[in-house]
Amino acid sequence: MGRALLKVKGGKLVKVQLTRGKGEIQKIKITGDFFLHPEEAIDALEQALIGKPLKEEDMLQVIKNVIREKNVTLLGVSPEDFVKCILMACDRNG
Amino acid sequence: MVEEWRFLDTGLHNAFYNMALDEAIAIAKTKNLVPNTVRFYRWQPSAVSIGYFQSMEDEVDIAACNEWRVDYVRRVTGGGAVYHDKEGELTYSIIVAENHRLISKDFQETYQTLCSSLVQGLNLLGIPAKFKQINDIVVSEKKISGSAQTRKMGIVLQHGTILRRVNPTLMFTILKVPNEKIRDKLIKNVDERVTSVERYLGKEVSFEELKKALINGFEKAFQIKLIEGQLIDFEKNLTDKIIKKYSSDDWNFRK
């Protein structure tokens, strides 16, 4: 399992806990002191990432899709920050 | 005619009641059973609340909470972990219809508008407080107040804290720190990052005095009149039900 922490410049803190399969996300938990509206959409975001390849462009697309579908507003964090933190956690995967 | 809002001062309650009541008022407001509302409250026992997206185990030392008899609860709003000291802090909530003139579609703008009431209240006490993005109020770059907002079914709920007195030792006993070596340093340096009403003014300020100034701030900033009101039965009964959620491990440890 890998863990990473990202302090967004001028923004909030994001933490990712991740288990990787063969190049894809098996389990993921995103926590932090950011704002995401509507709040329940975080579950959809995590669900959508499961089974997806750990590739920057793919993950960014998945996150942006959820944001569009659920009409999500982010404050203190961006989709790119989530992806960056996921990749950091992936690097630290033991 | 000046627009009238309901004002509630619900006094001292435990963390689960406090969070449940904010939610119950918000639900009553979605059903249009109550007016727009400003509420003051405090915490007994002292408590720590964490943001909706935070992990309780990551943020809070549960053993220390048990030892010091501090409650812990997950909020319905995002943002960070906050230690709510019984004597050190006043908490407010604003429950207002989303289509109200004060509310913008833009969350950042709405934070600034709603926080302007607290800024004005603090200014009236002689504290040159300013809003700081994203959701803080600072005095010469030191945090004195933090807020968090959510929107559901046509209403906005924003709640937050005003620091009256800082208790850094207990704060950093309850909140987890990255490593033990820096705990003492955090406690020692808290003065560089955080201030309070009493610390800034260099004198004792009673809760009554603080509330009076803040009420003035709300009325001036929002162009409203706060009318002291009561909870309705719907809110009381709903609070009793919602308390179970906020005191459950399912909710508090869900992340």
Interface residues (C-beta under 8 A of the other chain):
Chain A: G10 G11 K12 L13 K15 K29 I30 T31 G32 D33 F34 F35 L36 H37 P38 E39 I42 T73 L75 G76
Chain B: G51 Y52 F53 Q54 S55 D58 V76 T77 G78 G79 G80 A81 F107 Q108 Q133 I134 N135 A148 Q149 T150 R151 K152 K255
